[in-house]
Structures are given as C-alpha cells and as structure tokens.
C-alpha cells in the first residue's frame, strides 16, 4: 500500500489538480457526497439512476457496520503491532502518531 501511496503522490506532483484520491472508508461513510465530488471533478453531471441507487443503499446503513466491525475485536497488543508495522503508511498520509 505504501508503494501505491508513493505513486499517487508522484502523480499528484507531476499532474497537479488532475488527480483525485478517494478512500474506501469515505465512500462507505458518505457515498452520495463522494460520488458527487467525483462527478464534479470530472465536470460531468451525476446520472440520476446512480444517485438514486446510492441513496437507496445508504438508507440500509449496513456498509458502515461492516466497515468498523473489526475494531470491536482488536486487542491492544494487535493495535500496537499494527501501528508499528504501518508507521510508514501513517507517515505518508500525515496521520499523527497519537491518532493510531
């Protein structure tokens, strides 16, 4: 994943304003807003059928439950191990150490 982030950062430097980063978590948390942002970035109208489908899925609210389910089962030791193993990842994304 860090290699992908480095590639994205290099592309952003080479093509400023011509790339858009989208996080899965953000799409799950607020699909309508993120897809509106994507279509705005592309300077295209969002298809009504797409918008209606996203609104229908968002009403079910199940995606957020799946997204965070793992957090309930994570032990402190596992969290520390993840933080240590992912330190470079967090650094590339400018996530302060206190947040992970």
N, CA, C and O of each residue as an XYZ file, in Angstrom:
400
protein
N       0.821     -1.183      0.000
C       0.000      0.000      0.000
C       0.874      1.260      0.000
O       0.527      2.254     -0.638
N       1.997      1.222      0.707
C       2.855      2.415      0.723
C       3.395      2.713     -0.673
O       3.555      3.877     -1.038
N       3.677      1.671     -1.457
C       4.139      1.893     -2.837
C       3.057      2.591     -3.652
O       3.356      3.481     -4.448
N       1.804      2.193     -3.460
C       0.688      2.845     -4.162
C       0.574      4.311     -3.753
O       0.335      5.177     -4.594
N       0.745      4.584     -2.467
C       0.654      5.968     -1.989
C       1.788      6.802     -2.567
O       1.576      7.936     -2.995
N       2.996      6.236     -2.579
C       4.122      6.966     -3.182
C       3.849      7.267     -4.653
O       4.134      8.370     -5.121
N       3.303      6.303     -5.381
C       2.974      6.512     -6.800
C       1.940      7.618     -6.956
O       2.060      8.478     -7.829
N       0.912      7.585     -6.091
C      -0.120      8.616     -6.155
C       0.470      9.992     -5.878
O       0.144     10.956     -6.570
N       1.337     10.092     -4.871
C       1.951     11.374     -4.538
C       2.808     11.886     -5.691
O       2.818     13.083     -5.977
N       3.527     10.982     -6.352
C       4.345     11.375     -7.502
C       3.458     11.875     -8.641
O       3.781     12.873     -9.286
N       2.351     11.192     -8.888
C       1.423     11.630     -9.937
C       0.803     12.979     -9.598
O       0.618     13.818    -10.480
N       0.483     13.191     -8.332
C      -0.078     14.477     -7.915
C       0.921     15.608     -8.132
O       0.537     16.716     -8.506
N       2.212     15.329     -7.896
C       3.235     16.365     -8.140
C       3.402     16.624     -9.633
O       3.585     17.767    -10.052
N       3.339     15.560    -10.435
C       3.534     15.699    -11.874
C       2.310     16.304    -12.574
O       2.445     17.044    -13.548
N       1.123     15.982    -12.067
C      -0.113     16.453    -12.671
C      -0.999     17.138    -11.631
O      -2.072     16.632    -11.300
N      -0.557     18.288    -11.114
C      -1.336     18.951    -10.055
C      -2.744     19.302    -10.518
O      -2.949     19.835    -11.609
N      -3.711     18.985     -9.654
C      -5.095     19.286     -9.952
C      -5.764     18.339    -10.926
O      -6.936     18.515    -11.258
N      -5.019     17.319    -11.397
C      -5.590     16.407    -12.387
C      -5.794     15.001    -11.839
O      -6.171     14.091    -12.577
N      -5.547     14.825    -10.551
C      -5.798     13.533     -9.922
C      -6.724     13.737     -8.731
O      -6.828     14.832     -8.179
N      -7.387     12.662     -8.355
C      -8.289     12.723     -7.211
C      -8.108     11.444     -6.412
O      -8.154     10.345     -6.964
N      -7.907     11.589     -5.138
C      -7.757     10.440     -4.249
C      -9.091     10.176     -3.565
O      -9.743     11.097     -3.071
N      -9.490      8.903     -3.543
C     -10.751      8.516     -2.924
C     -10.477      7.362     -1.968
O      -9.887      6.350     -2.348
N     -10.915      7.529     -0.720
C     -10.747      6.467      0.269
C     -12.018      5.638      0.367
O     -13.125      6.176      0.376
N     -11.848      4.334      0.438
C     -12.981      3.426      0.559
C     -13.855      3.800      1.756
O     -15.083      3.819      1.663
N     -13.209      4.094      2.866
C     -13.946      4.434      4.082
C     -14.855      5.642      3.881
O     -15.969      5.687      4.404
N     -14.372      6.617      3.120
C     -15.177      7.810      2.847
C     -16.371      7.482      1.946
O     -17.465      8.018      2.125
N     -16.140      6.593      0.976
C     -17.231      6.189      0.088
C     -18.318      5.477      0.883
O     -19.507      5.721      0.681
N     -17.900      4.593      1.789
C     -18.869      3.859      2.598
C     -19.604      4.803      3.544
O     -20.818      4.695      3.717
N     -18.867      5.727      4.154
C     -19.468      6.643      5.126
C     -20.444      7.620      4.474
O     -21.480      7.944      5.054
N     -20.116      8.090      3.272
C     -20.979      9.076      2.624
C     -20.881      8.943      1.104
O     -20.288      9.794      0.441
N     -21.459      7.880      0.557
C     -21.308      7.627     -0.881
C     -21.846      8.745     -1.764
O     -21.244      9.074     -2.786
N     -22.958      9.323     -1.381
C     -23.546     10.361     -2.225
C     -22.602     11.557     -2.359
O     -22.393     12.064     -3.461
N     -22.038     12.004     -1.247
C     -21.122     13.149     -1.287
C     -19.873     12.832     -2.106
O     -19.438     13.645     -2.921
N     -19.300     11.653     -1.888
C     -18.066     11.291     -2.591
C     -18.312     11.167     -4.097
O     -17.514     11.647     -4.902
N     -19.418     10.523     -4.473
C     -19.700     10.398     -5.903
C     -20.030     11.746     -6.530
O     -19.698     11.986     -7.691
N     -20.673     12.619     -5.780
C     -20.883     13.984     -6.295
C     -19.527     14.661     -6.529
O     -19.324     15.322     -7.547
N     -18.605     14.491     -5.580
C     -17.262     15.065     -5.725
C     -16.554     14.506     -6.959
O     -15.904     15.245     -7.698
N     -16.686     13.201     -7.173
C     -16.039     12.568     -8.333
C     -16.604     13.140     -9.632
O     -15.853     13.534    -10.525
N     -17.923     13.183     -9.729
C     -18.531     13.719    -10.950
C     -18.211     15.199    -11.127
O     -18.014     15.645    -12.258
N     -18.155     15.970    -10.051
C     -17.747     17.376    -10.145
C     -16.314     17.481    -10.634
O     -15.999     18.328    -11.471
N     -15.442     16.622    -10.114
C     -14.038     16.614    -10.532
C     -13.933     16.345    -12.037
O     -13.111     16.944    -12.730
N     -14.775     15.440    -12.525
C     -14.785     15.100    -13.946
C     -15.568     16.109    -14.782
O     -15.608     16.012    -16.008
N     -16.196     17.086    -14.103
C     -17.027     18.094    -14.748
C     -18.155     17.438    -15.551
O     -18.432     17.805    -16.693
N     -18.788     16.463    -14.914
C     -19.899     15.730    -15.517
C     -21.073     15.718    -14.541
O     -20.864     15.717    -13.327
N     -22.292     15.709    -15.048
C     -23.448     15.586    -14.152
C     -23.553     14.143    -13.645
O     -23.240     13.196    -14.366
N     -23.990     13.997    -12.415
C     -24.165     12.654    -11.866
C     -25.458     12.072    -12.424
O     -26.503     12.719    -12.351
N     -25.410     10.877    -12.972
C     -26.644     10.278    -13.512
C     -27.673     10.059    -12.397
O     -27.332      9.585    -11.313
N     -28.903     10.400    -12.666
C     -29.971     10.268    -11.670
C     -30.080      8.821    -11.198
O     -30.271      8.579    -10.006
N     -29.965      7.871    -12.092
C     -30.060      6.451    -11.719
C     -28.973      6.090    -10.709
O     -29.238      5.367     -9.749
N     -27.767      6.580    -10.913
C     -26.665      6.334     -9.985
C     -26.965      6.962     -8.628
O     -26.777      6.327     -7.590
N     -27.424      8.191     -8.639
C     -27.738      8.898     -7.401
C     -28.829      8.171     -6.615
O     -28.703      8.000     -5.402
N     -29.889      7.745     -7.283
C     -30.978      7.044     -6.611
C     -30.510      5.715     -6.018
O     -30.926      5.343     -4.921
N     -29.660      5.012     -6.727
C     -29.136      3.732     -6.224
C     -28.278      3.944     -4.981
O     -28.373      3.173     -4.026
N     -27.444      4.977     -4.985
C     -26.612      5.273     -3.815
C     -27.472      5.647     -2.617
O     -27.201      5.210     -1.498
N     -28.491      6.439     -2.837
C     -29.374      6.840     -1.742
C     -30.095      5.632     -1.159
O     -30.272      5.541      0.056
N     -30.509      4.712     -2.011
C     -31.201      3.512     -1.555
C     -30.274      2.656     -0.690
O     -30.684      2.165      0.362
N     -29.038      2.478     -1.126
C     -28.084      1.672     -0.361
C     -27.697      2.355      0.947
O     -27.499      1.684      1.960
N     -27.590      3.669      0.936
C     -27.216      4.412      2.141
C     -28.292      4.295      3.211
O     -27.982      4.293      4.402
N     -29.539      4.198      2.803
C     -30.630      4.082      3.768
C     -30.547      2.782      4.558
O     -30.987      2.724      5.706
N     -29.990      1.746      3.954
C     -29.855      0.464      4.645
C     -28.825      0.554      5.759
O     -28.967     -0.108      6.788
N     -27.776      1.374      5.565
C     -26.784      1.622      6.601
C     -25.912      0.445      6.992
O     -25.192      0.529      7.987
N     -25.951     -0.626      6.261
C     -25.191     -1.813      6.631
C     -23.705     -1.695      6.325
O     -22.887     -2.330      6.990
N     -23.354     -0.912      5.355
C     -21.946     -0.805      4.960
C     -21.079     -0.279      6.098
O     -19.965     -0.765      6.299
N     -21.573      0.706      6.843
C     -20.782      1.260      7.955
C     -20.549      0.218      9.046
O     -19.480      0.192      9.658
N     -21.529     -0.632      9.292
C     -21.372     -1.673     10.306
C     -20.247     -2.624      9.918
O     -19.441     -3.008     10.765
N     -20.188     -3.001      8.664
C     -19.135     -3.897      8.182
C     -17.784     -3.198      8.223
O     -16.771     -3.814      8.554
N     -17.770     -1.937      7.894
C     -16.529     -1.169      7.843
C     -15.821     -1.106      9.194
O     -14.591     -1.141      9.246
N     -16.570     -1.015     10.273
C     -15.962     -0.834     11.596
C     -16.046     -2.070     12.487
O     -15.576     -2.036     13.625
N     -16.625     -3.144     12.003
C     -16.831     -4.350     12.801
C     -15.521     -4.888     13.393
O     -15.499     -5.345     14.536
N     -14.449     -4.834     12.625
C     -13.161     -5.373     13.068
C     -12.638     -4.656     14.307
O     -11.904     -5.254     15.094
N     -12.995     -3.399     14.495
C     -12.470     -2.611     15.610
C     -12.896     -3.167     16.962
O     -12.168     -3.032     17.945
N     -14.059     -3.786     17.020
C     -14.549     -4.351     18.278
C     -13.750     -5.573     18.716
O     -13.719     -5.900     19.903
N     -13.116     -6.239     17.785
C     -12.416     -7.476     18.090
C     -10.902     -7.290     18.244
O     -10.195     -8.236     18.593
N     -10.413     -6.106     17.992
C      -8.982     -5.828     18.021
C      -8.475     -5.683     19.453
O      -9.023     -4.907     20.236
N      -7.419     -6.438     19.793
C      -6.838     -6.312     21.125
C      -5.839     -5.159     21.143
O      -5.414     -4.678     20.092
N      -5.472     -4.725     22.334
C      -4.493     -3.646     22.477
C      -3.170     -4.041     21.817
O      -2.575     -3.253     21.082
N      -2.721     -5.262     22.084
C      -1.456     -5.748     21.511
C      -1.509     -5.735     19.979
O      -0.540     -5.352     19.323
N      -2.625     -6.150     19.427
C      -2.778     -6.134     17.973
C      -2.744     -4.702     17.436
O      -2.153     -4.442     16.388
N      -3.376     -3.784     18.152
C      -3.380     -2.383     17.728
C      -1.971     -1.807     17.719
O      -1.599     -1.075     16.802
N      -1.188     -2.140     18.740
C       0.197     -1.668     18.818
C       1.011     -2.244     17.666
O       1.783     -1.529     17.028
N       0.841     -3.524     17.405
C       1.566     -4.176     16.306
C       1.218     -3.540     14.973
O       2.102     -3.280     14.156
N      -0.057     -3.289     14.750
C      -0.484     -2.638     13.504
C       0.144     -1.252     13.387
O       0.641     -0.882     12.323
N       0.121     -0.491     14.470
C       0.702      0.861     14.453
C       2.186      0.810     14.116
O       2.680      1.647     13.360
N       2.894     -0.160     14.669
C       4.326     -0.284     14.395
C       4.581     -0.690     12.942
O       5.449     -0.127     12.275
N       3.823     -1.663     12.466
C       4.017     -2.155     11.103
C       3.594     -1.138     10.042
O       4.098     -1.150      8.919
N       2.669     -0.268     10.412
C       2.115      0.680      9.447
C       2.639      2.107      9.644
O       2.064      3.055      9.109
N       3.698      2.260     10.389
C       4.222      3.591     10.695
C       4.517      4.392      9.420
O       4.168      5.570      9.339
N       5.151      3.771      8.437
C       5.471      4.478      7.194
C       4.184      4.878      6.459
O       4.095      5.978      5.914
N       3.207      3.999      6.446
C       1.911      4.278      5.834
C       1.272      5.510      6.467
O       0.835      6.422      5.766
N       1.223      5.530      7.808
C       0.625      6.662      8.516
C       1.407      7.948      8.254
O       0.823      9.025      8.132
N       2.722      7.827      8.171
C       3.559      8.997      7.918
C       3.268      9.569      6.525
O       3.148     10.783      6.361
N       3.156      8.688      5.525
C       2.867      9.143      4.164
C       1.522      9.867      4.079
O       1.354     10.788      3.279
N       0.576      9.447      4.904
C      -0.747     10.064      4.894
C      -0.877     11.212      5.887
O      -1.962     11.761      6.079
N       0.247     11.570      6.520
C       0.272     12.652      7.514
C      -0.708     12.411      8.660
O      -1.378     13.336      9.118
N      -0.786     11.172      9.114
C      -1.623     10.834     10.261
C      -0.725     10.887     11.496
O       0.213     10.096     11.596
N      -0.983     11.792     12.433
C      -0.128     11.901     13.618
C      -0.111     10.614     14.434
O      -1.110      9.898     14.493
N       1.016     10.326     15.058
C       1.184      9.103     15.837
C       0.113      8.963     16.916
O      -0.288      7.845     17.238
N      -0.346     10.051     17.470
C      -1.361      9.998     18.535
C      -2.696      9.470     18.007
O      -3.517      8.999     18.794
N      -2.929      9.536     16.702
C      -4.195      9.103     16.134
C      -4.247      7.600     15.841
O      -5.309      7.078     15.500
N      -3.116      6.900     15.969
C      -3.138      5.466     15.708
C      -2.500      4.721     16.775
O      -2.431      3.494     16.714
